Amino acid sequence: MGIKTMSEYVKFYVGLNMQGSIGLLSFVNNERLVLKHKLENKNLAKEPILHGLRILDDLTNEIQSFGEAAVLEKYSK
């Protein structure tokens, strides 16, 4: 897995130019689903996927606590 920080997830989201159609929280939830499906694959290393899920959980908590705009501003610099 290439994304290792919350900042990298936010920059990835911003780079996709999806802000007008898909909110950051929806993007994070979709990413979480993708990673959960990857956990079912026996040929993939589990630790990087679990690390990604922890990052997404932390990002979700920040979005819910401070709002999407604040999180985007904080991590997209």
N, C-alpha and C positions, 0 to 999 in steps of 0.2 A: 504494500500500500504506500503510495507516494505522499499523501497528505498527513502531516504529523502534528499540526497545531491548529488552534481555532482560527488564527489569523490566515493560515493557508486555505482553510475551508471558505472563509468569507471572501478572500481574494479570488478564489476559484469561482464562487457564485457571482461576484461582481464581473469577472472576466467573461462569463457566459451571457451577460447583458439580459438577464431574465427579471430584473427588478420590476418592470412594468407588468409582467404577466404572472409571475410566481413569487410569492413572498419568501423571505429568508427562512422563516419557520417551516413552511411547506417544503422547501428545498432540503432542509436539515432532516425533516421527517422522512422524506423519500430516500435520502442517503442512508439513513438508519435502516430502512427496510432492505435496501440493496446489501448492506453489510450483514444483516441478519441472514439473508439468503446465502451469502457467501460462506457463512459459518457452517452451513449444511454440507458444503463441498469438502470431502475428506482429503483432497489433495492440496488444499491451501493451508498455509501456516495460520494458526488461530490467534496467536498473540497480537500481530499487527491489526487484525480485524477487531479484536476486543479493545485495543487501544483506540482505534477509530471510533468505536461505539462510545467509549468514555468521553472522548472529545466532543462528540455530537450531543451527548447528555449534558455536558457542561455548557455548551453553546445554547442548547434549549433553555437551560435554567437562566442564563444571562438574558436571553431574549424575553423570557417571561418576566424577569425581574426589572429590567431596564428599558425594554422596548426594542423593536427592530432597528429603528433609526439610530439609537445610541450605540448598539452593537456594530452596525455597519460603519459608523464613524470611528469607533474605537479600533476596529481590526482591519479596516481597508486602507489604512495609511501606509 
